[in-house]
Amino acid sequence: MGQHNIRNLVAIAVLVTGGCATKTGVLPMGKDTYTLSVGVAGTGSVSGNNTSAKRQALLEANQYCAKVGKQILVKNISLNSTMAGSTSELIFQCLDEHDPEFDLKPEYKNN
């Protein structure tokens, strides 16, 4: 298959799935700890795909924590990117507002 045909197939796939996101939903990992994965179809730029995938993952995690009356604390976020799309994997906790885990180390606090 020639490079021109591959580009056409990718373009068709983007048109068919354009703007679509695949999601695992929020999955429990342990006490107050959850994971979720959001994939977005390519929109023309890897950085745009990354931003969209990360944004959607954070929005879903924030909504989940708010629904249970808690605040989000992101433990890890990773991105896997190609021109065809990006996937953001998020590990987070839903904690009470006054949970001691919200106390950041001094080097992370804003001055």
C-alpha positions, 0 to 999 in steps of 0.5 A, a space after each residue: 500500500 502506497 504512502 498516498 493510500 495510507 494518508 487517505 485511510 488515516 484521513 477517512 478514519 479521522 473523519 469517521 471518528 473525528 471528535 470522538 473520545 474513547 473512555 474506560 470510565 472511572 475504575 477503582 484501584 484502591 482506597 480513594 484511588 482511581 484510574 481512567 483513560 481517555 483517547 481522542 482521535 487525531 485532529 491534525 496536531 499531536 500537541 492539540 491531541 494531547 491537550 484534548 485527551 488530558 483535558 477530557 480526562 481531568 474533567 471526567 475525574 473532577 466530575 467524579 470526585 465532585 459527585 461524591 463530595 470530594 476534591 481531586 488529587 492527581 497522582 499521575 498523568 501520562 500521555 501516549 501520542 500519535 498523529 492518529 490520536 492521543 490517550 491520556 491515562 490518569 491516576 487520581 484520588 478523591 479526598 476530603 478538602 482537609 485531607 493531610 495529603 493536600 499539604 504539598 511539600 514546600 518546594 511545590 507551594 507557590 510563593 
